[in-house]
């Protein structure tokens, strides 16, 4: 199907500590975690406040983003995630076919931005710290207690083609 787009954008909070494991066939690291997104509204008939939370499973294959998840993401972290949606089939322990839908972050079509401040006062935000696999420059702001300088890394120098 030419001309189709599979793109998911989520902003939400991490529901539990991310799991880092190795791929059984390749040995490459993979990060998995869940993000909660929610909405609030006022019920028109009763006038009561309503709230709905949706959970989204995130699977990170991009090595650089796996390292960011391992080093900086924890339960409660607020994240901006951009990837693609994928549904896969698997067989449960009881032999029944099951399906799961995941947001996949791969090396070239993904973005992960830490939106909250860390406990050690290092700022992570949309404007000053995009950790993305699709951007060519990554800015890292140092701890506020030390000198406020930015280190720029041009990842184009590390691409072999």
TAFENSUL-V288853 format. One record per pair of residues at least 24 apart in sequence whose ideal C-beta (glycine too) atoms are under 6 Angstrom apart, sorted by sequence separation. I is the first residue (numbers start at 1). J is the second residue. If there is no record, write none. Layout:
# TAFENSUL-V288853
i=I j=J
i=I j=J
This chain:
# TAFENSUL-V288853
i=12 j=36
i=10 j=35
i=12 j=37
i=33 j=58
i=107 j=133
i=10 j=37
i=32 j=59
i=83 j=110
i=31 j=60
i=82 j=111
i=30 j=61
i=81 j=112
i=80 j=113
i=31 j=66
i=80 j=115
i=29 j=66
i=78 j=115
i=31 j=69
i=78 j=116
i=65 j=105
i=72 j=114
i=59 j=102
i=62 j=105
i=62 j=106
i=57 j=102
i=58 j=103
i=59 j=104
i=60 j=105
i=61 j=106
i=62 j=107
i=10 j=56
i=56 j=103
i=65 j=112
i=62 j=110
i=20 j=70
i=18 j=69
i=18 j=73
i=17 j=75
i=14 j=73
i=16 j=75
i=14 j=75
i=13 j=76
i=14 j=77
i=68 j=131
i=13 j=78
i=65 j=133
i=11 j=80
i=64 j=133
i=10 j=81
i=62 j=133
i=9 j=82
i=8 j=83
i=8 j=85
i=6 j=84
i=6 j=85
i=8 j=103
